[in-house]
């Protein structure tokens, strides 16, 4: 938006954070609901996938990385667009940055229980999300009358990264990741399955195609975007000191950088750069990088 030849700052600016490309599904939903909001994206590709990392190490890294990003980018709110980071580090983030609103992304257990007719619901997530007490609390609080089939799919986030870049992935690879979900003794009665990892957004069509037609798959991306818009309504205008365009940042060169860069404009990012914890000088990632 321009006025008298002077670029005006956006009304709001946020930071979306994930371990890889999964959070871009929430960015897409946010841009559809609030096209005037500026969005910076930070992917912690240096330690992807989060679901296979040690909890103590992850909490310290997430808090350190996002505290630094908030100080540099000055977002009015942070969307933790990662189920693993949300179920593990939201409390620590809010304690470390008490003036910054954080919007998390948690398994859609309550949503699944509300819609289920059979009272058997499923969750497809990472090992870290499935094993944490946070999931048990969600089940106890919001779906006590439902049987929950929570299945950890350790390789599915990586398959989603490949699909996002346009690489071919055979059905057999997806079937292997789904096998434990449908092998459960109560799986025949399951009618709702929520995705507990934002990466799975990009392979949801494949998951539906390989599942019984009686199952409804639930993606919480739109709900997270709506909650973010609600939070932003209570935030003051963005700082006039942030006039540079929003950026997609990566803590390490992502695999398939050239194909990834070709996809980013669809999500509102024309370039991508390496995030350095020592300096805030953008280092562009070349389109020709493998």
N, C-alpha and C positions, 0 to 999 in steps of 0.2 A: 504494500500500500504506500502511495506517495502523496505528499502534500507540498505544493510550492517547490518541487524539485528536491525536497529533503526526505530521505527514507525515515519512516516512522517505525518505532519499535512495536513488536507484537503485543497484544494485550496480555498474553500468557506464554510462558516458555517452560517446558518440562524436560526431564531426562528419563529415558527408558533404558533399563539395564537388563542384560541377560548374559549367559555364558557363551552364546553363539547367536544364530539367526532366529531362534524361536520367538523372541520378543517382537520381531517385525510383524507378526500376526496381530499383536495388540496395537502396534503403531498404525497398521492399516485400518483397524477399526477406529482408532482415535482420529485419523485424518478424515474418515468418512463422517464422523459425528461433529468434529470441531476443526474444520479446515484452516481456521485462522491461527491455531495454536502452533507455535514453533516447537520442534522436537529434536533434541539431541539424542543420539543412540550410542550406548557404550556396551560392547561385547567383550567379555573377558576370555578371549580365545586362547590366552596363554595357558589356561588350566582346564579347558573344555575336555571332557564333559564334567559338569559339576556333580552329577549324580553318582559318580564313582570316586569322589574325593573324600578325604577325612574331614569329619565335621568340625573339629577344633581348628584345623588349618583354614577351612573355608570361612568360618565366622570371622576370624581375624583378617583374612584377605578381603572379604566383602566389605567389612566396616572400613578398613583402611582405604580401599579403592574408591568407595562411594563418598567417603568423607572428603577425599581429595577432589573428586569430580564435582561435588557440590560447591566447594570453595572456589574452584576454577570457573565452572560453567554457570553458577548461580541460578539454578532452576527454581521455580516456585513450588514444584512438587516432583517427586521421584516415583516412577512406576517400576517396581521390582517385578519385571515381566518374566519371572523364572520361578517355578514351583519349588525347586530345591532351595534356592536362596530365600524365598519367602517363608517356607516352613521352618527354616533353620535360623535366619538372621534378622527377621523383622524387629523383634524386641531389642536386639543389640543395636540395630541401626537407629531406632527411635530414641534410645538412651544416648547414643553418641551424637545425634543431630536432632535435638528436641524441637527446633524451630522449623524443621522441614517436614511437610506431610509426606508419608510413604503410603503408596497403594500397592498392596501385595496381590499375588496370584496364587490362590490355594485350590486344592482339589474340590470339584463341584459336588461334594457329597450331599449337601442340603438340597441342592437343585435336583439331583438324581432321585433322592428319597421322595421329594414332593411330587415328581412326575410318575414314579413307578407304580404299576398296578400289581405286580407280582411280589413286591417287597424283597426282590433280589437285585442288587445293583452291583455294577462293576467299576473298577478304576484301573486304568492303564497308566503307569508312571515309572519313574526311575527307582532303583533300589533304595536310594537315600530317602525319597519321599515315602515309599511303602513301609520302611522299617521305623520311621520316626514316631514318637508318642503323639505328635501333633495330629497325625491321621487318626489315631485311636480316639483322641478327644473329639475330633469332628464327627466320627461315627457315633460315639456315645451321646453327644449333645444334639445332633441333628438327624440321625437316622437310627435310633435305638431299636426300632421295630423292623429294620431291614438287615438281611444278610449281605455283608459286603465282601465281594471277591476282589481283592487288591492284588494286582499282578505287576511285578517288576519286569520291565522289558529293557535289559541293559544296553542293547544295540540299536534301539529304535531311534534315539535322538541322532545318532550318526547316519542312519538311513535317511532321516528327514533332511539333514544337511546335504546329502548327496542329491536327493530329489529336488531340493530348492535350487541347486546349481544346474539342474537339467541332466544329471547323470542317470543312466538306466539302472533300475534296481528290480530284480526279478521278484515275482510274487512269493516265491519260496522263502526269500529272506524275511518278508513280512509275516508269513505264516509261522515261521520259527519264533518270531517275537510274540505272536498271539497265542501260541500253543498252550501255554500255561493258563491263560485266561479261560479258554474254552474247555480245558481238561478238568476243571473243577467239578466236583460232584453236583453242585447246584447250578451249573452254567446253563442247563436247558431251560431254567425258569428265569434267567436274567433278562431284563428288558431294557435297562439303561446302563450305559457305560460312559463315564466321564474321562476326559483326558487330563492327566495330572502332570503334564509337561508341555510347555508352550511350543516346543519343536513339533509336536504331533499335529498341530494345525495344518502343516504343509503336506501331510500324508493322510489326512482324514478321509479323503475320497477313496484311497486305496484300502484303508481299514474297513470302511463301510462295505466295499465291494467284496471283501474276503470274510465278512461276518454274516450270520443269519439275518434275514430281512426283518425279523421280529425285534431286533435291537436298535434302539435310538442312541446315537452318539452325541455327547454334550461337550461343546467347546466354550469355555468361560471367557474367551477374548472380548466379546461384546460387553459382557457384564463388567469386566475390569475397565474397559474404556468408558462406560457410563459412569462408574464410580469416580473415575478420574475427572470427568467433566463436572460432576457434582462438587468435588473438592476444589476445583479451579474457580468455581463461582464465588468461593469465599476468600480467594487469594487477591492481594493487591495487584495492580498492573506490574508488568515486567520492568526490570531495571532498564533505564535509558542507556546504560553503559554497555549493554550487550547488543550490538548492531551487526556483528558478523553473522553469516548464515549458519543455520544448524548443520551439524556434522555427524557422520557415522564414524565412530572410533572403534578400534580393535587393539587389544593389548598385545597381540602377536599377529604376524602375518597369517591370515586365514588360508586354509587350503583352497585351491581353485579360485585365487583372487580375481582373475580376469572374468570368469563366469559370474562370480558373486557381484563384481562391480557392474556388470551388465544388467543385473536384476534390481539393483538398489534404486534406480530412478522411479520404479513403480511404487516405491515406498517413500519417495520424497527426498532421496539423497543422491546427489550427482557425483559425489566423490567419497572416498573413504581414506582415513589416515590412521597411523599408529599412535596409540596413547602411550606417552612416556611418563613414568612416575617421577622422573627427575627434572623434566623441563616441559613447559607447555608450548612447545614449538611444533606445529603440525608437520608430520612427515608423510607426505602422500604415498599411497600404495599404488604402484604402477598397474595400469590395466593389463599389461603384458605379463605380469607375474604369474607363474604357474599355480 
